[in-house]
Amino acid sequence: MKIRFYLILMTLTAVVSDTMLHPFYPHFFSDRFDIQTPEHTGYYLAACCLTVMVAFPFWAYVNKKVHLFKILIYTQVIAGMLCISCYWIEDIELFWVVALSMIAFKGSYLLVYPFIMKIEEQENHASAISILSVVLHLGAILGAFIGGMMVDWFDTKLVFFVMAVGDFIQMGMCLYLRSIYDFDKELTVMAGQTQESRPSSSLFKIPTPILKVSIITLVLYFSTFMIRPFFSLYWEQVSEYDSKSTTGLVYAIPAFVGLAALWYNTKHKEQTNPFLGILPALGLGISGILLQGIPNDTAVLVGRIVYGWAVFQVYVKFDVIAFQLSSPADYAMDYSKIHFFQNIGVLSASIVAGWLVDWYDLQMPFWVAAAGFVMTLLIYYVSFRHEFERKLDIELVK
């Protein structure tokens, strides 16, 4: 099998193990530590984002000197051991320290994404990004479903054992890949790519096009993550269902829609340039968020479907643009910088969502998220207006 298959499987494993508790952190902190304030969940998720923000650029810098799989072998086994230790922790302060340390080591798997882009031909980037996006969606489906079953049927803290299994599986796959592939040859080829590309990006310098994408996706990720932390509580409030498994499935509807979107994109090869496709997708996303804000289970379900389609298309197109604006030698470093800004958005959303729920109600995050999508659309158009108009002229000529 091609190496890409194993890399995609590793990504799926990582996403599943990392997202099991995401819809249920309010339940987890309530059951485990008797903490029921929404601000605590928001602060914890924000701290997780901050940890990844710092860790990922660090791993990208290390990756310039150490091969990806050597890094992952060590980081994932350490993450797995820290994950298991969370099972026995009863003190909330110690839990924060150990859990955030675990996330710092887990975050190294994000290097797999730019590595796949590096070994793929540029004309295959859109296809590879779509597949990886679906893998993220599929991982969210499985993670939410497994997490829901664990919360429904078992002790919530048992989730950490399942999460650790994912880390050890990744370590085992890295050991296997190192045994069957000639990475010395690969490093030589990539060194040649580095010489042919623009001067290598430094850790702190951000090229202007990458900075534009970073700022736009910061606002985008702020908006999309605004509705996540308390969606499970919101759904249980507006619907007649009381099953955590059902809540997990509803939470994962955008992931199911992402699978359908990948199938559609594959069957109907899109000829439109990604610069042109972002505006209508953002408009559709605004409609999906507003529908979810209506306290009616049917409206929420329809909104999740519309929102899921829009977010899949927006994420894929922005990633395609980001890699078009970078070069193979700098994929990991540039992507880590974009990811840093995106996590500022996620971090801010986690904190603000907790405040909004505490001060107003569970609906308010949806209205703020819709306003964020409008702002994303405006900033994108202003930032890439000339590029957008140039691409549009080309399309009209065709």
C-alpha positions in Angstrom: 0.0 0.0 0.0 1.1 3.6 -0.6 2.5 5.5 2.3 -0.4 8.0 2.0 -2.9 5.3 3.1 -1.0 4.7 6.3 -0.6 8.4 7.0 -4.4 8.9 6.5 -5.1 6.0 8.8 -2.8 7.5 11.4 -4.7 10.8 11.2 -8.0 9.1 11.6 -6.8 7.3 14.7 -5.5 10.5 16.2 -8.7 12.4 15.5 -10.9 9.7 17.0 -8.9 9.5 20.2 -8.7 13.2 20.5 -12.4 14.1 20.0 -14.1 11.5 22.2 -14.7 13.9 25.1 -15.1 17.1 23.0 -19.0 17.1 23.1 -19.1 16.0 26.7 -16.5 18.1 28.6 -19.3 19.8 30.6 -20.6 16.4 31.7 -17.0 15.2 32.4 -16.1 18.0 34.7 -19.5 17.7 36.4 -19.2 14.0 37.0 -15.6 13.7 37.8 -14.8 16.9 39.7 -18.3 18.2 40.6 -17.5 21.4 38.6 -20.6 22.7 36.8 -19.7 26.2 35.8 -19.7 26.7 32.0 -16.7 29.1 32.3 -14.5 26.2 33.5 -15.2 24.2 30.3 -14.4 27.3 28.2 -11.2 27.9 30.1 -10.0 24.3 29.8 -10.7 24.2 26.0 -9.0 27.5 25.6 -5.9 26.1 27.5 -5.9 23.1 25.2 -5.8 25.4 22.2 -3.1 27.5 23.7 -1.0 24.4 24.3 -1.4 23.2 20.7 -0.6 26.8 19.4 2.8 26.7 21.2 3.5 23.0 20.6 2.8 22.7 16.9 5.3 25.4 15.7 7.9 23.8 18.0 7.4 20.4 16.5 7.5 21.9 13.0 10.9 23.5 13.9 12.1 20.2 15.2 10.9 18.5 12.1 13.4 20.5 10.0 16.2 18.5 11.7 14.5 15.3 12.8 12.3 13.0 10.6 8.6 13.0 11.2 8.3 9.4 12.2 11.2 9.5 14.7 9.4 12.4 16.4 6.0 10.6 16.4 7.4 7.4 17.9 8.6 9.2 21.0 5.8 11.8 21.4 2.9 9.4 21.0 4.2 6.9 23.5 4.7 9.7 26.0 1.2 11.1 25.2 -0.3 7.6 25.8 1.4 7.2 29.2 0.2 10.6 30.3 -3.3 9.8 29.0 -3.5 6.7 31.1 -2.4 8.6 34.2 -5.4 10.9 33.8 -7.6 8.0 34.9 -6.3 8.0 38.5 -6.1 11.8 39.0 -8.6 13.2 41.5 -7.2 16.7 41.9 -8.4 19.2 39.3 -5.1 21.3 39.3 -3.0 18.1 38.7 -5.4 17.0 36.0 -4.9 20.3 34.1 -1.1 19.9 34.3 -1.0 16.3 33.1 -3.8 16.7 30.5 -2.2 19.8 28.9 1.2 18.0 28.9 -0.4 15.1 27.1 -1.9 17.4 24.5 1.4 19.1 23.9 2.9 15.7 22.9 -0.3 14.6 21.0 0.0 17.7 18.9 3.0 16.4 17.0 0.6 14.3 14.8 -0.4 17.5 13.1 2.9 17.3 11.2 1.4 14.4 9.2 -0.9 16.8 7.2 1.9 19.0 5.6 4.0 15.9 5.2 1.3 14.4 3.0 1.1 17.6 1.0 4.9 17.5 0.5 4.9 13.9 -1.0 1.8 14.6 -3.2 2.0 16.4 -6.6 0.5 19.9 -6.5 -2.3 19.0 -8.9 -3.4 16.3 -6.4 -3.5 18.7 -3.4 -7.3 19.5 -3.6 -8.1 15.8 -3.7 -5.7 15.0 -0.8 -7.1 17.9 1.3 -10.7 16.8 0.6 -9.8 13.2 1.8 -8.0 14.5 4.9 -11.0 16.8 5.6 -13.3 13.8 5.4 -11.0 11.8 7.6 -11.3 14.6 10.2 -15.1 14.5 9.9 -15.2 10.7 10.1 -12.9 10.9 13.1 -15.3 13.3 14.7 -18.2 10.9 14.0 -16.5 8.0 15.5 -15.1 10.0 18.4 -18.4 11.6 19.3 -20.2 8.2 19.0 -17.7 6.3 21.1 -17.5 9.2 23.6 -21.3 9.2 23.9 -21.4 5.4 24.5 -18.7 5.7 27.2 -20.6 8.5 29.0 -23.9 6.6 28.7 -22.7 3.1 29.7 -19.4 3.4 31.5 -17.4 5.6 33.9 -16.5 8.7 31.9 -12.8 8.5 32.9 -12.5 5.1 31.1 -12.3 7.2 27.9 -8.7 8.0 28.7 -7.7 4.3 28.2 -9.4 4.3 24.8 -7.6 7.5 23.9 -4.2 6.1 25.0 -4.8 3.1 22.7 -5.0 5.5 19.8 -1.6 7.0 20.8 0.0 3.6 21.0 -1.5 2.5 17.6 0.1 5.6 16.0 3.5 4.8 17.6 3.2 1.2 16.2 2.4 2.4 12.7 5.4 4.8 12.8 7.7 1.9 13.8 6.3 -0.2 10.9 6.7 2.6 8.3 10.3 3.2 9.4 11.0 -0.4 8.8 9.6 -0.6 5.2 10.4 2.8 3.7 13.8 4.3 2.6 13.5 7.6 4.4 17.1 8.5 3.7 16.3 8.6 0.0 13.2 10.7 0.7 15.2 13.2 2.8 17.6 13.6 -0.2 14.7 14.3 -2.5 13.2 16.9 -0.2 16.5 18.6 0.3 16.5 19.1 -3.5 13.0 20.6 -3.3 14.3 23.0 -0.6 17.0 24.3 -2.9 14.5 24.9 -5.8 11.9 26.7 -3.7 11.9 30.2 -2.2 14.2 30.9 0.8 13.2 28.7 3.7 10.7 30.3 6.1 11.9 31.1 9.6 10.1 30.4 12.8 9.0 34.0 13.4 8.7 35.6 10.0 5.4 35.2 8.2 5.1 35.9 4.5 2.3 38.3 3.6 0.0 35.9 1.7 0.3 33.4 4.6 -0.5 36.1 7.1 -3.6 37.0 5.2 -4.9 33.4 5.2 -3.9 33.2 8.9 -6.0 36.2 9.9 -9.0 35.2 7.8 -9.0 31.6 9.2 -8.6 33.0 12.7 -12.0 34.6 12.4 -13.4 31.6 10.6 -12.3 29.1 13.3 -13.5 31.5 16.1 -16.9 31.4 14.4 -17.1 27.6 13.8 -15.8 26.7 17.3 -18.1 29.1 19.0 -21.0 26.7 18.8 -19.1 23.5 19.8 -18.5 23.6 23.6 -22.1 23.8 24.6 -23.9 22.3 21.6 -24.7 19.0 23.4 -26.4 21.0 26.3 -28.2 23.1 23.8 -29.5 20.1 21.8 -30.7 18.4 25.0 -32.5 21.6 26.0 -34.4 22.0 22.7 -35.1 18.3 21.8 -37.0 15.5 23.4 -34.1 13.1 23.3 -32.2 12.3 26.5 -29.6 9.9 25.2 -25.9 10.9 25.1 -25.3 8.6 22.1 -28.0 10.5 20.2 -26.5 13.8 21.2 -23.1 12.6 19.9 -24.6 11.6 16.6 -26.4 15.0 16.2 -23.1 16.7 17.1 -21.4 14.7 14.4 -24.0 15.5 11.6 -21.6 18.0 9.9 -19.1 15.1 9.8 -21.6 12.9 8.0 -22.4 15.7 5.6 -18.6 16.1 4.9 -18.6 12.5 3.7 -21.4 13.3 1.3 -19.6 16.5 0.2 -16.5 14.5 -0.6 -18.5 12.0 -2.7 -20.2 14.9 -4.5 -16.9 16.7 -5.2 -15.4 13.5 -6.5 -18.3 12.8 -8.8 -18.6 16.4 -10.0 -15.1 17.7 -10.5 -15.3 21.4 -9.6 -13.8 23.7 -12.3 -14.2 26.9 -10.2 -11.0 28.2 -8.7 -11.0 27.9 -4.9 -10.8 31.7 -4.6 -14.2 32.0 -6.3 -15.9 29.2 -4.3 -15.4 30.6 -0.8 -17.9 33.5 -0.9 -21.0 31.3 -1.6 -19.9 28.7 0.8 -19.6 31.3 3.6 -23.0 32.6 2.7 -24.4 29.1 3.1 -22.6 28.7 6.4 -24.3 31.8 7.8 -27.7 30.3 6.9 -26.8 27.0 8.6 -25.7 28.7 11.8 -28.9 30.9 12.0 -31.1 27.8 11.6 -29.3 26.0 14.4 -30.0 29.0 16.6 -33.7 28.4 16.3 -34.8 26.4 19.4 -36.6 23.7 17.5 -35.1 20.2 16.9 -36.1 20.1 13.2 -34.5 23.5 12.6 -31.4 22.5 14.4 -31.1 19.3 12.4 -31.6 21.1 9.0 -29.1 23.7 10.2 -26.5 21.1 11.0 -26.8 19.7 7.5 -26.5 23.0 5.8 -23.7 24.1 8.1 -21.8 20.9 7.6 -21.8 21.2 3.8 -20.7 24.8 3.9 -17.9 24.3 6.5 -16.5 21.3 4.6 -16.2 23.4 1.4 -14.8 26.4 3.1 -12.1 24.5 5.0 -11.0 22.6 1.9 -10.8 25.7 -0.2 -8.8 27.7 2.3 -6.3 24.8 2.8 -5.9 24.6 -1.0 -5.2 28.3 -1.2 -2.8 28.1 1.8 -0.6 25.4 0.1 -0.8 27.3 -3.3 0.7 30.3 -1.5 3.5 28.2 0.2 6.3 26.0 -1.2 7.0 22.3 -0.4 10.1 23.1 1.7 8.0 25.4 3.9 4.7 23.5 4.1 5.1 22.3 7.7 6.4 25.7 9.0 3.8 27.8 7.1 1.0 25.5 8.0 2.1 25.6 11.7 1.8 29.4 11.5 -1.6 29.3 10.0 -2.6 26.7 12.6 -1.3 29.0 15.3 -3.6 31.8 14.3 -6.5 29.3 13.9 -6.0 28.2 17.4 -6.1 31.8 18.6 -9.6 31.7 17.1 -10.4 28.4 18.8 -9.0 29.6 22.1 -11.0 32.9 22.0 -14.2 31.1 21.0 -13.8 28.7 24.0 -13.5 31.5 26.4 -16.2 33.7 24.9 -18.6 30.8 24.5 -18.4 30.2 28.3 -19.0 33.8 29.0 -22.0 34.0 26.6 -23.7 31.0 28.1 -23.1 32.2 31.6 -24.3 35.8 31.0 -27.1 35.1 28.4 -28.2 31.6 27.3 -27.3 28.6 25.1 -28.6 30.4 22.0 -26.2 33.4 22.1 -23.1 31.5 20.7 -25.0 30.9 17.4 -25.8 34.6 16.9 -22.1 35.5 17.6 -20.9 32.7 15.3 -23.2 34.0 12.4 -21.7 37.5 12.9 -18.2 36.0 12.8 -19.0 34.3 9.4 -20.1 37.7 8.0 -16.9 39.2 9.2 -14.9 36.3 7.7 -16.6 37.0 4.3 -15.8 40.7 4.4 -12.2 40.3 5.5 -11.6 37.6 2.8 -13.1 39.8 0.0 -11.0 42.8 1.1 -7.8 40.8 1.5 -8.0 38.9 -1.8 -10.2 41.3 -3.8 -7.7 41.8 -6.6 -7.0 38.0 -6.8 -10.7 37.3 -6.7 -11.5 39.7 -9.5 -8.6 38.4 -11.6 -9.8 34.8 -11.2 -13.3 35.9 -12.0 -12.2 37.6 -15.2 -10.3 34.4 -16.2 -13.4 32.3 -15.5 -15.6 34.6 -17.6 -13.2 34.5 -20.5 -13.4 30.7 -20.4 
